Structure formats: structure tokens, C-alpha cells
Amino acid sequence: MKIFLLALLLAPASALAQPSQGQQIALHGNNNGALPCAACHGVQGQGTPSIGAPRLAGLPAATIESYLKQFASGAGGNATMQNIAEALSPSETASVADYFAGLKAP
């Protein structure tokens, strides 16, 4: 019984130690050709104004997801963003949006 209770207490801590799918994609890309978001938008989603990459940290997830869907459809953005957005599945798009929305805006 004690081991079971200990396992229940430790389970949430181990789950928090695992990076989310959105964080994995943001930092490392995916296996379908999406480059890491951090390469242009920064590790903390702070953006890189000198290359035109906007801040993503703290933006609403719905806004980020909407832009990614637009880019994937070929409406707006640039060729790089279109290729990245096309390489994301719907669940990956939502995960990336949730990840950046959860970061504190600088």
C-alpha cells in the first residue's frame, strides 16, 4: 500500500520532467521536416527582430495556431514558415501553440 501511494505522489513529478511535444518541436523540430522554432524565434520565444521573427512567448495559443494554419495553406508568411507549418500535424500545431502561449512574454 505504501509503495502504491508513493508511486501516486511521484507520478506527477516525473510527468513534469518530460518535455511536452510542443517544447520538443520548438527546440528540436520534428521528424517530418519542421525546423526548430527556436532557430529564429529564440529559445524562450522572445523573437529575433533583426530577421523579422516575431515574439511568440505569451501570445494566445489560438493566435499562433491560426498563423501556422495560414502559413501551411500558403496564405502569408514566407517560404520557410510555409515549409515548417506544412510539416506539422494538426496536433503538433496545437502543441507548439500551447507551448509558446505558456511562456512568459519578455
Buried (B, 14 or more C-beta within 10 A) or exposed (E): EEEEEEEEEEEEEEEEEEEBBBBBBBBBBBEEEBBBBBBBBBEBBBBEEEEEBEBBBBBEBEEBBEBBBBBBEEEEBEEEBBBBBBBBEEEBBBBBBBBBBBBEEE
